[in-house]
């Protein structure tokens, strides 16, 4: 979790005095780009972290190296706890770390630091949804990633076919409460949904990891491929300008306004994997929206409309006698 890394970065800076982004990346097992972003995040939050360019340079804390957090000012302590505090709502480890950090602060700063940590929280559960719990398999896989040990997986793919695989775990990603494992296999890099892993058994075999592997870069590549598949079909629709934000909520990044028509309507481009996927999303709009292209989406909408008309036609309008209960 990023909050854990930010605390680790701060403690490393205080214990060593100065580190480079490359040294930090090696220590925390992240990419250099990720380490640099963490340093910049601390600086942006008000922590006195600054870079020193040139030979022998690196990142340092104003005031030099320290072994605890007592060197932070009141404002700096508040900035740190505001940054890390929200993660405590979804991570017991972060909550424990914050308690330890509070004890390391001067007594006069503790009340404000605790108040800052409690000022914001994260509720990851959507309205009307069930509470979210991190799968236990995630802990097993995280330990294997850190220890660099291969894992034997029993996995069920999207076609519900079960297989057994021996993989090199490289990293885990939590996207909208769905966990993914990025791993090396005999066929190269693969991505596995953790909720489809039936069993995960770490082995004593060392896991191989490519030189220069960066989890954030690998995940961006995965996202790019998935989003490309999710946008194979594009459609042009017309609707009132005030409804564009609602349409954007439905299609996300695959919704682009393409210009106003002068009659209060806007031309919008939307995308989904298939014409049927677009039609299903738009069918509930009724006459409030007009699809101008492609013909395949218009045909799916017409088919859905005909099905609904046939299912819900008023018997009196067709002369048919309504069904009666003869019991």
N, C-alpha and C positions, 0 to 999 in steps of 0.2 A: 504494500500500500504506500502511496506517495507520502502520506503524513509521517509514516515510520522513517522513510528515507530522509525527510527534511530534518527530523530530530537527529538522526545519525550523522547527517552532514554537519550540523551545528556542533555536535560533540566532537567530531573529528577535527574541525577547525580549532576548537578550543584546546584540544589536547596536543595538536601538532603545530599550531601557529599559522602555518601556510601550507596549502596543498594546491596542486594543479587539477584541472578538470579530468585529465587522464588518470592521475593517481586516485582521485575520488571514484572514477568509474570502475577502476580495477578493484578497489576496496569494497564497493557496494554491488559489484557484478551487474552494472548497467552500462549503457552506451555513453560515450563521451558527450554526445549531444544532450542526453537525459541529465547527466551530472551537471552540465552547464546550465540547463534550464532550472534545476533545483537551486543552484547557487543564485541565479537571477531572481527566483521566486522569493528566497530569503531576503535578498537585498530590497526587492520591491515591497516586501511586507514591513520594512523598517528596521530589520536586523542589520547592524553595521558590518556587512560583508562587502568587500571591495576587491576588484582585480588589480594586480600589479603586472603590467606588460613587461616584455623583454626577457633576456636570459636570467634564469634564476627567479623568475616571477611566479605568480600563482594567485590564489585567492586567500585573503586573510580577514581576520576580525580586527576591527579598530581596537587598539589597546593591547594587542598581542595574545599569546596563548594562555589559556586557563584550563584548569582541570575540572571545573564545575560551572554552573550557570550563575554564580554569584556576581560575575562581572557585568551582567546585563543591567541596563537602566530599567526604571519602571515602565517607560513607554516601549522599550524593546521587548521586555517580557510579555507585555500585553499583546504586542504585535505577533510574537511567536505563538502564544496560546490561542489567539483569534484564528491563526492560520491552521493550527493543528487540531484545535478543539472539536470541530464538527465531526472529525473522523472517529472520535471516541464513541459516538452513538452507534456505530456499526462495527466496532472492533474492540474486543476486550483487551487486546494487547496494547492498543493505543491508550486506552483509559488507564491501564497500569503504568505505562510510561509517563503519562501526564502527572500522575500522583507522585512518582519519583522525582520528576522535574520540579514540581511545586516544593518538595522538601529541600531541594538544592538551592532554592531562591532565598534571598534575604527575607527575614520575617516581615518587613514593611511592605514588600512587594507581593506577598502571597495572596492576600485577599483580592487584589486587582487581577492577578493572574488567574485565580480560580473563577472570578466573575467573567473574565474574557473567554475562558474555556467553555463556560456554560451559556455564553451569549448567543450561540448559534448551534443548531443541531441539524442532523440529516435524517429524514424519514424516507427510506428508499421504497416504501410501499405506495402504490398508486391508490387513489380513492376507489373503494369498492373491491380492491384486490386483497388476496391473502397476504399475510406477513411473509416476508422473504427470509430465508435461512440459507446460509452458505453451505453447499454440500460438503459432507465429511471428506469426500474424495479429493477436494481441493487441498486440504491440509496434507494428505498423503503425497499428492503431486508436487506441492510446494517444497516439501522436505526433499523430494527426489531431485528437484531442480537445483536446490541449494547444495546438496551433497554430491551432485553430478553423478547420479546413479541411474542406470537404465531401469525401465518399468515395463512389466508385462501387462498388457491391457486385454480385457475381453470387451469388445466394442460392438455396438449395434448401429449400423449405418442408417441413412435415410430410407433405404429400401427394406429395413427391418431384418437385414441379414447379419448374423453374428459371426465375428471372426476373432482370432487371437493374434496379437501383434506385440513384438518387442521393440520399444521405441526409446529414443534418447530425448528426454524432456528438456526443452529449451526455455520455456516460459509460459505463464498463465495470464489470460486477459479476462477481465470482467466487463462485459458490454451489456448494459441494461439488464443486469442481474442474471445474465446467461454467461457461464464460464466456458472458456475455450482453452485448450492446450495446444500450443505450437511445439511440434516435436520433429525430430529427424527419424526417418524410416529407411528401409532398404530401397524405397522409391523416391527418396528425397524428402523435402519439407512437407509436412502435412498438418492440417488443423483438425482437432477433434473436439466435439461438444462434450463437455464433462458430464452433462445429464444423460448422455448415451453410453457412458462407460459403465459396464456392468460390474467390472472388478478391476482394480489396479493394484498390482503387487510389485513393490520395489525389489530389485535384485542387488547383488553385490558387484555386478559388472559396472565398470566405469563408463559413463556416458560421454560420447564424443560431441563436441560443439564447434561449429565453424569459427575460424578466426574472424574477428571483427563483427560477429553476430550482434545485432541490436534488436531487442524485442519490439521497440516502438516502430522501427522501420519495417520489420517483418509484418507487424500487424497492419500498418498502413497499406502494405501490398495486398494482404488478405482482404481488407475492407474494399480496396479498389476493385478487386476481382468480383467480390460479392455484389457490390453496387452496380457493376457493369451488367451482371446477369439480371439484376433487379430492374434494369432499365432497357430491356430489349425492345419493348414496344412503346412508342410515343404517340400521343394523341393531342390534337388541338381542340380546346374547348372555349366557349364564350359564356361569361357569367357576369353578374353585377360586381362592380369593383369592391363593394363592401364584404363580399363573400370570399375574396381571394385568401385572406388569412386562414379561414376555415379549410379551404381546399389545400392550403399548404400544410396544415396539420395532418391531413390525410396522406399526402404524398411526400412530405418531408423535402429532402434535397432534390427530389425528382419533380419539382413544380417550379416553373419559371414563367413569370409574366412576360408577354411578348408584345405588349402595346395596347393602347386604348382605342376604342372604336368611335368615340364621339357621342354615343347614345347612352352613356353610363355603364357600358359593359367593357370588359377587358378580355383580350385574347390571352390564353394561358396554355402552356405546354406541360403535359404531365406524362409520367412514364411508370410502367410496371412490367413484370416478366411477360405477361400474355395479354391479348385483347380482352379475354374474359376477366382477368384481374382488374383491369381498368373499368370495365363495364359494371362489375359487381360493386365497386366503390362509388361509381357515379349514379347507379340506378336509383338510389334513394333521394337524389336531388330532384327527380321528376322534371317538370318543365322549367325549373329555375336555371338549368344548364343546357347548353347545346353543344353537341360534339360535331365538328365539321369534318374531321378526318382522324384516322383512316377508316375506310369502309368496313374493315373487320370489327372495329369497336362499335360502330353504328349497328352492324348486324347483330352483335351480341346483345346490345341494348334492346333492339327490337325483339329478339328472341325472349329475353327476360320479361319484357313488357307483355308479350303474348302469353307467356306462362302465367304471369300474375293475373292477367285479364281472365284467362280460362279458369283459374282457381277461384277467383273472388268475384266473378260476374254475378250481378243481382238477378236471381231467377225471374223476378217480375218483369225485368226489361226484355227477357227473351221469350216470355210466354210459358216458360216451363213451370210446372207445379213444384212448389217447395217440398222438400222431403219431410215426411211426418213420422213421428214416433208411433208405431202401431201396437206397442205393448199395452 
